[in-house]
């Protein structure tokens, strides 16, 4: 069992940006990083393609907040949940997409090893995770501020204050960065 870093907090944006709404967790993590300062050092992770490499966060950090889509029966797209990690163990209805299965498997492995961090999943029910499109549906765009607010409130419950940065980056710009990853590189290089 590894030793947890004292007072350490990780925010993991999970999902796959190429499947429309499934990327909302990744966008939310980037949005937090670009638009807020925090009273404590927190680690913000683009967990979109890291897969089982994310296990380190679920075992080495004291607190982990996963931002992701979630499948819940009998609820509408845009509904937001804050679920403790323990509640997801064995919760079959959550396992609908490949990354949902992977997250649950990692939580279960960490729990079996007796080393599961204090994990919360801020989950939003997506409208479209089938279309291959680096964007968000209108429903997700409308629900995005509430998704960010739920994430900030979980950070606050974890003892982290937050402050808006002077310069704000809108959601559309963040989505555009993922849709055109070379554009940011060109700006850095000067092209």
Secondary structure per residue as TSV (DSSP state, phi and psi in degrees):
chain	resnum	aa	ss	phi	psi
A	1	X	-	360.0	129.3
A	2	X	-	-83.1	157.4
A	3	X	-	-84.2	130.6
A	4	X	-	-77.3	142.7
A	5	X	E	-73.9	124.6
A	6	X	E	-58.6	134.4
A	7	X	E	56.9	22.2
A	8	X	E	-84.4	139.2
A	9	X	E	-132.4	131.9
A	10	X	E	-121.1	138.0
A	11	X	E	-112.7	118.6
A	12	X	E	-112.1	117.7
A	13	X	E	-87.7	110.9
A	14	X	-	-102.7	153.9
A	15	X	S	133.5	176.5
A	16	X	-	-124.3	111.3
A	17	X	T	-66.0	-19.9
A	18	X	T	-76.1	-12.5
A	19	X	B	-106.7	61.3
A	20	X	G	42.3	-110.4
A	21	X	G	-66.3	-18.7
A	22	X	G	-63.3	-17.2
A	23	X	G	-87.6	2.2
A	24	X	H	-61.1	-33.7
A	25	X	H	-66.0	-39.7
A	26	X	H	-65.1	-45.6
A	27	X	H	-62.0	-40.4
A	28	X	H	-64.8	-41.6
A	29	X	H	-61.5	-44.7
A	30	X	H	-65.0	-39.2
A	31	X	H	-60.5	-44.8
A	32	X	H	-61.3	-44.8
A	33	X	H	-61.7	-42.8
A	34	X	H	-80.3	-25.7
A	35	X	H	-112.3	-6.2
A	36	X	E	-134.2	148.0
A	37	X	E	-107.2	152.3
A	38	X	E	-125.2	149.6
A	39	X	S	-72.2	-17.8
A	40	X	S	-125.6	158.9
A	41	X	-	-71.2	118.1
A	42	X	E	-122.3	153.8
A	43	X	E	-101.6	122.6
A	44	X	E	-108.2	125.4
A	45	X	E	-120.4	130.5
A	46	X	E	-83.6	95.1
A	47	X	-	-89.9	13.7
A	48	X	T	-53.0	-45.1
A	49	X	T	-121.8	13.3
A	50	X	T	-79.9	-21.5
A	51	X	G	53.7	-131.8
A	52	X	G	-69.5	-8.0
A	53	X	G	-66.2	-17.7
A	54	X	G	-71.6	-14.1
A	55	X	H	-52.4	-36.5
A	56	X	H	-56.4	-41.0
A	57	X	H	-67.3	-38.1
A	58	X	H	-73.3	-11.1
A	59	X	H	-118.5	-29.5
A	60	X	H	-94.4	-18.6
A	61	X	E	-98.5	148.3
A	62	X	E	-69.8	-40.3
A	63	X	E	-130.1	133.1
A	64	X	E	-130.0	129.1
A	65	X	E	-114.8	117.9
A	66	X	E	-101.0	126.0
A	67	X	E	-102.8	122.2
A	68	X	E	-160.8	168.1
A	69	X	E	-80.7	158.2
A	70	X	-	-145.1	142.4
A	71	X	-	-101.2	118.6
A	72	X	-	-129.3	138.4
A	73	X	T	-73.8	148.1
A	74	X	T	61.5	34.2
A	75	X	-	-138.3	161.8
A	76	X	-	-91.9	151.7
A	77	X	T	-54.6	137.8
A	78	X	T	100.0	-15.9
A	79	X	-	-67.1	139.1
A	80	X	E	-116.3	136.9
A	81	X	E	-124.0	147.3
A	82	X	E	-120.1	103.6
A	83	X	E	-113.0	127.2
A	84	X	E	-64.8	143.1
A	85	X	H	-52.4	-38.3
A	86	X	H	-61.8	-32.3
A	87	X	H	-68.5	-23.4
A	88	X	H	-83.9	-18.9
A	89	X	T	-63.8	117.9
A	90	X	T	80.4	7.1
A	91	X	-	-87.2	93.3
A	92	X	G	-61.4	-30.8
A	93	X	G	-67.7	-17.8
A	94	X	G	-76.2	-29.6
A	95	X	-	-81.7	83.7
A	96	X	-	-114.5	-33.5
A	97	X	S	-113.6	165.5
A	98	X	H	-58.3	-43.0
A	99	X	H	-73.0	-28.5
A	100	X	H	-63.7	-43.9
A	101	X	H	-59.9	-44.9
A	102	X	H	-62.4	-43.7
A	103	X	H	-62.4	-46.7
A	104	X	H	-61.2	-43.5
A	105	X	H	-60.2	-41.9
A	106	X	H	-65.7	-41.2
A	107	X	H	-63.1	-41.5
A	108	X	H	-64.2	-41.7
A	109	X	H	-63.2	-46.0
A	110	X	H	-61.8	-40.0
A	111	X	H	-65.7	-41.8
A	112	X	H	-62.2	-34.7
A	113	X	T	-78.7	-4.6
A	114	X	T	72.2	23.8
A	115	X	-	-129.3	24.8
A	116	X	-	-73.3	129.4
A	117	X	-	-67.1	171.8
A	118	X	E	-75.7	105.7
A	119	X	E	-113.9	135.1
A	120	X	E	-126.5	139.1
A	121	X	E	-108.3	119.2
A	122	X	E	-91.7	104.8
A	123	X	E	-113.9	143.4
A	124	X	E	-124.9	137.1
A	125	X	-	-75.8	121.4
A	126	X	-	-81.5	162.3
A	127	X	S	-97.3	-38.9
A	128	X	-	-142.8	107.6
A	129	X	S	-118.3	20.0
A	130	X	S	-107.1	-40.5
A	131	X	S	-63.0	134.7
A	132	X	-	-86.2	101.2
A	133	X	B	-166.0	122.4
A	134	X	S	-83.2	87.2
A	135	X	S	-168.6	-172.7
A	136	X	-	-131.0	149.2
A	137	X	-	-69.0	161.5
A	138	X	H	-57.3	-38.4
A	139	X	H	-61.4	-41.1
A	140	X	H	-71.5	-37.1
A	141	X	H	-62.4	-42.4
A	142	X	H	-66.8	-34.6
A	143	X	H	-85.8	-11.6
A	144	X	H	-57.1	-45.5
A	145	X	H	-58.2	-39.3
A	146	X	H	-69.0	-34.2
A	147	X	H	-64.7	-44.0
A	148	X	H	-64.1	-43.8
A	149	X	H	-61.4	-41.6
A	150	X	H	-62.1	-37.7
A	151	X	H	-66.4	-44.6
A	152	X	H	-64.5	-38.3
A	153	X	H	-66.1	-36.1
A	154	X	H	-68.0	-37.7
A	155	X	H	-61.9	-44.2
A	156	X	H	-59.7	-43.8
A	157	X	H	-62.2	-22.8
A	158	X	T	-92.0	8.5
A	159	X	T	87.8	18.6
A	160	X	-	-111.7	121.1
A	161	X	-	-87.6	156.9
A	162	X	E	-135.9	150.6
A	163	X	E	-139.3	134.9
A	164	X	E	-68.2	139.0
A	165	X	-	-73.6	156.9
A	166	X	S	-61.7	-44.7
A	167	X	S	-96.6	119.6
A	168	X	-	-100.8	140.7
A	169	X	-	-107.0	116.8
A	170	X	-	-70.4	156.1
A	171	X	H	-52.8	-42.0
A	172	X	H	-57.7	-38.4
A	173	X	H	-67.4	-37.3
A	174	X	H	-66.8	-44.4
A	175	X	H	-61.4	-42.1
A	176	X	H	-61.0	-38.1
A	177	X	H	-59.1	-42.9
A	178	X	H	-71.7	-34.0
A	179	X	H	-73.0	-29.1
A	180	X	T	-130.7	67.9
A	181	X	H	-60.7	-25.0
A	182	X	H	-72.4	-25.1
A	183	X	H	-62.5	-39.8
A	184	X	H	-66.8	-39.7
A	185	X	H	-64.0	-40.9
A	186	X	H	-62.2	-38.2
A	187	X	H	-65.4	-39.7
A	188	X	H	-66.4	-42.3
A	189	X	H	-75.5	-25.6
A	190	X	T	103.5	16.1
A	191	X	-	-95.7	360.0
